[in-house]
Amino acid sequence: MTATAPHQKARALKPGSPRPAKALCSECGLCDTYYIHYVKEACAFLNQQIADLEAKTHGRSRNVESEDDWYFGVHQEMMAARKQEPIPGAQWTGIVSSLACEMLTQNLVEGVVCVQNTPEDRFQPQVVIARTPEEVLAAKVNKPTLSPNLSVLEAVEQAGLKRLLVIGVGCQIQALRAVEKQLGLEKLYVLGTPCVDNVTRAGLQKFLETTSRSPETVVHYEFMQDFRVHFKHEDGSTELVPFFGLKTNQLKDVFAPSCMSCFDYVNSLADLVVGYMGAPFGWQWIVVRNQTGQEMLNLVRDQLDVQPVHSQGDRRQAVQQSIPAYDQGVTLPMWAAKLMGVVIEKIGPKGLEYARFSIDSHFTRNYLYLRRQYPEKLEAQVPEYAKRIVAQYKLPPT
């Protein structure tokens, strides 16, 4: 007779009930399952353990002598890529969707944990275990809201799935790695996306209404390497809003406290990461972290145009200037914001240096947030690599 696993005796929390991480809960979904039994160890905001989990997942943690490791995590290879034949309607060219479809088609996995949207709302996440390529394709386009991706783990176990691909962001993947051994899987593949500044659905609505000329027709948006927010609308048009023209004074409190306390922008514990911030405009940035990630990439490599990553410019002055600007909620007139955007696009950081700019800007902001709002958590919550990055800058006094 097989003994009942400890987590199977636990009970998921009811919707709306207080979460163990309290205000810092990222709604990853773990507490929506009986895996809540492991939450004190697994939750990224109760037990930050990236270095230990990197060593278990990748065979080593970050090399303190390597700046690329500080910034981008453990990796075997980085490149810029785009699909030769883009998937219609994909937010980029469809690398993530293509890879997930290929893994199903080749029977490497029995299911893919991904995020579709509800029938009523294109931005409201609906987590599914996709069993067909059609179900994967129904999940294309990012949902920039907090999403309980791990809420289906109980269903995965009960369905007897043994080979699984999970697509997710850093806080979800840290919790997933912490409970990986309890899932009873023969093989887990993790495809990550970089993640920063998620919001609740209400917070997203405030951002859209504050920033876009037509919030009701936005299909998707992204903060891009040209220092503009790109809004794609239903009619196919693209609206560009300079970073420096955002109404920071109205938006400072829109981001989730968990995102303001996170230092895993680059999804350190995924096998393979697909984003954009380290690549030229129009391309995607791919980070292979381990051999499993290499095997995943090989499935679609012949469908891609690939080029090496590059780095240009110096981010440091722009980052240092951004610290007080964000802190004080500075918003430039639109004409000045557009002019500054043009200048920075021409002479500012590009490629990996733009990625470092984005990481530095968010890490310094988040460090200040923790120092002010949760000083008792500061030492334990900030990983060593993030402390090294933040130490490059002069921060305002407490």
PyMOL commands that set and color helices and strands:
alter all, ss='L'
color gray80, all
select helices_A, chain A and resi 6-9+22-24+30-32+34-42+50-58+67-72+95-105+133-137+149-158+170-182+201-211+215-217+243-245+248-251+259-261+291-298+301-303+316-327+334-347+352-373+375-381+384-390
alter helices_A, ss='H'
color red, helices_A
select strands_A, chain A and resi 77-83+111-118+121-130+163-168+187-192+218-223+228-233+238-242+272-275+284-288+304-307+311-312+350-351
alter strands_A, ss='S'
color yellow, strands_A
deselect
rebuild
show_as cartoon
